[in-house]
């Protein structure tokens, strides 16, 4: 897993930054892809991992990620959602989530699920190294 999309609704950005900061060692050697404000929050939070900026979500960033998923250029999506927020552009989010499901891309929408995905990937990477 080399390219990981990370994004969060505004109320969840501090949670995303803390989550990534705590797992920075595991993120070494990977590239993060983030929508506008999520990318800014990650950088401001001091996460030292290569980060590719996209447009802000409601300005087309969600659609950009959906296209990357469909083009098989994303390995995993971490999107901390605030279920209380309902905005017009949320149809774009629905398309993004549907693209993950259609393309079999691991998707976490909360810290607990993201943690389990990472644990699973660590085990998978370990098994692959042992098989070599």
C-alpha positions, 0 to 999 in steps of 0.5 A, spaced: 500 500 500 503 506 497 498 511 496 493 512 501 487 518 501 486 521 507 481 526 508 476 528 514 470 533 515 472 539 518 470 537 525 474 531 524 480 534 521 484 534 528 482 526 529 485 525 522 492 529 524 492 525 531 491 519 528 496 520 522 501 523 527 501 517 531 502 512 526 507 516 522 513 511 522 508 506 519 507 511 513 514 512 512 515 510 504 508 511 502 504 517 499 498 521 502 493 524 497 488 529 500 483 534 499 485 541 500 483 543 507 485 536 509 492 537 506 493 543 510 491 540 516 496 534 515 501 539 514 500 544 519 499 538 524 507 536 523 506 529 519 512 528 515 510 524 510 510 526 502 503 529 501 499 530 494 494 536 494 488 536 491 482 541 490 478 542 496 473 537 497 467 541 495 471 544 489 472 538 485 477 534 490 472 528 492 471 527 484 478 527 483 479 522 488 474 518 485 477 518 478 484 516 481 480 510 485 477 508 478 484 509 475 487 504 480 492 509 483 489 509 490 491 503 495 487 505 501 482 511 503 481 514 510 476 519 510 473 521 517 466 523 516 462 527 521 455 524 520 451 530 522 454 534 516 449 534 510 451 538 504 449 539 497 456 536 495 455 530 499 453 526 492 460 527 490 462 523 497 457 518 495 460 517 489 467 516 492 465 511 497 461 507 491 468 507 487 471 504 493 466 499 493 466 497 486 474 497 485 475 493 492 479 499 495 480 498 503 476 504 506 475 507 513 470 512 515 473 512 523 479 511 527 477 504 529 476 501 522 483 505 520 487 502 525 484 495 523 486 496 516 493 498 518 494 492 522 491 488 517 496 491 512 502 490 517 500 483 517 500 482 510 506 486 509 510 481 514 507 475 511 509 477 504 517 479 506 517 472 510 515 468 503 521 472 499 
